[in-house]
């Protein structure tokens, strides 16, 4: 059985993701979450070296991120990702590509995530809940809420079955130009 949609345990809550190169699964995420296209998804990548090679982040900024003490999402630009999202043919078109002025990145932090990324490459992801509903921390709650979609779309679970609901969401920030000065969009 081929899985291209995943419920992924992270350092905060469960996320729903798909390979960056799977446009059909990308669309399914929006349907499952009842999410409007004006809200872009984040990208989970394999390492800090991936960020350094494929984004506008400087070496100094990467070093800052490696030492950052909390779960984080970093907003930055990525020419390779923009090229991918702006590519069009009869089967591939990101209808909301204009919403990705800056791209939100998360870096894998568990062996399960790293294994998934080695197999599929970068993953689009978003919290595993319907839009405007609370985040989910328990596999049983996800099964209860998304049972029909799990069966229909063959969504695979990756990671631990239960997360700590007391963990704060990730800090979301971007750097000011090429400095390590941080501009927070969300801080716990």
N, C-alpha and C positions, 0 to 999 in steps of 0.2 A: 504494500500500500504506500503510495507517495504522499508525503505531507509537505505542504508549502505554507501552511499557517501554523503558528505556534503560540501557546501560552507559555511565557518565559518568566521564571522566578528571577527577580533582580534584587539589588540591595535595598530596595524600597518596597515595591508592591509587584503584583503580577503585571506583565505587559503582554500585549498581543502584537505579533510581528510576522513579517514575511520577507523573503529574499528581495533585495533591491531590484533585481532583474525580472521579477515576476509581477508584471503589471496587473494581471487578472486578480491575484491575491491582494494586491494593493487596493484595488477597488472593493474587494470583499471586506477588508477591514473597515472601510467607511460604512458599508451596509450593516455589518455586524454591530458596530458601535452607534449607529444612527448619527454619524458625525457629519457635519457640513464640510464641504470641500474648501472652505476658507481657512480651515485649521490644518496646517501641515503636520506631518509626522516627523519623529526624530529618526536618527540612524544609529544603530548599534554597530560599532566597528571592533576589529580584533585587538588593536593595540594602540599605544601612544605613537609608535613608529608609523602606523598607518595614518594617523592624524598629521604627523609631521610631513609625510610625503604627499598627502592628498588635500591638505587644507592650507589656508593662509596663516596658520599659527606659526609663530617663530619658535626656535629652539628654546629660548628662555621661557616662553609661555607654556611649552610642553613640559618643561622641568617643573614649573609652578603647578601644573595639573597633576603630575605624578605625586606630588607631596600634599595635594589638597586633602584635608582631613575628613570631609563629608562626601556622601554621594553627590554627584554633580552632572549637569547637562551643560555643555559649552556651545554657545552660538558662534558660528564663524562662517566663512565662505569656503567653497570647495569647487574649483573649476571642473574637475572630473565629474562630480555629481551633477553640476549644472549642465554639462554637456550631455550626460546620460538622460537627464530629465527633459531636455529640449530636443532630443532625438525623436523623430516621428516616422512612423510608417503605418500601414493599414491596421496593424495589430497593437501597436504601442503608442500611447499618447497619455501623458500626464496632464489631465484637464486642469489641474490646479497648480501647475508648475510655477506660475507667476507669484504664488504665495510663499515661495522658498527664496526670499531675498537673502536670508541667512539661514543656515542649516543647523539644527540642534543635534549634537553628537553625544552619545554615551559610549564608554569604553567597556568591553567585556571584562568581567571580574571573577567569573567562575569557570571551572573546567568544562561544564556542560555548555555554557555560552560559547567558549572558545572552540569546542568541537563543532557546534552548530555553524559557527562562522567559517570554519575551515571547509565545511561541506558546501555551504550556500553563498559565502561572501557576505558583505554588509547586509544588515536587515533593517527595513523600515519597522518602526515600532511606536506604540502608544499604550497608555495604561489600559488594562483589561477590564473595562467597564463600559456601560453605555454612556454616551455623552451626558454630562451634568449629574452623573451618579457617583457615589463614593468609590474610591479605589478598592480593589479586591486583594485579599491576603491569604485566601484559603482555597485549595483546589476543589473542595466540596461545594463551596459557594459559587465558584465559577461553573461547575457542572450543573448546579441548580438553575443558575441564571441563563446560561448559554447552551443548555443541553441540545436543543434543536440545531443550533449552528455548529456545535461540535460534531454531531452526526452528519449534517449536510455537507460541511466543508472539510471534514476529516482533520480537525485541529489537534495537533500533538502537544502534550505537556512536556516542558523541559524544566528540570530542577526539583527542588524540595516541594512537598505537598502543602506546607503551611509556613507562612512568613509572619513575622512579628508586626501586628497592626500598630504598634506604638512607635515604629520607626518613622521619622519625618520624611516628607518627600525630598527629592534631590534639590539642591541649590541650582538655580538656572542663572547663568551669567554670560557676559561677553567681555572681552578685553577692550580697553580704550586704545585704539590704534595698535601700534606694535609694542606697547608697554605691558607690564604685568598689573597695571591698575585695573580693577574689576568693577564692572557696572552690573549690579544685580537686577534681575527681573523677578526673581523669587529667592528668598533666603529663609531658611528655617530658624 
